[in-house]
Amino acid sequence: MKYEYYNPVDEKGSCVQRSLSKILNKDYEETKQELIELSKSLGYEDFREIEVFETYMKKYNIIELNQEFNCTIEDLSIEPGNYIIFGNKEEWYHMVCLIDNTIYDKNENYKEINIIKIYKQM
């Protein structure tokens, strides 16, 4: 798996909108605004809630894979495609975009993240 730097806006807590803007090839601020509006319509204060970003992804045909992944991102072996990976390392939760076996993120801290869910763009 390769790594490529991707950080359109230097903003703390930006992994959800950063990952989704990359996989959808959309403007970062537009993606963030759409997530904020969706969170309000769903009754959430924070657009980084799982229910909010999963609803957003479904709208764009990014579907959760129905299988368990008992590994870290670094150890993941998956067929080429466009994916969103959601995971954690202790109490830190993170989301990255994986396109054709290249991770797009602002740093390489993703390697030891334990995978919770993987979503595939259909």
Secondary structure, 3 states (H helix, E strand, C coil): CEEEECCCCCCCCCHHHHHHHHHHCCCHHHHHHHHHHHHHHHCCCCCCCHHHHHHHHHHCCEEECCCCCCCECCCCCCCCCEEEEEEEECCEEEEEEEECCEEEECCCHHHHCEEEEEEEEC
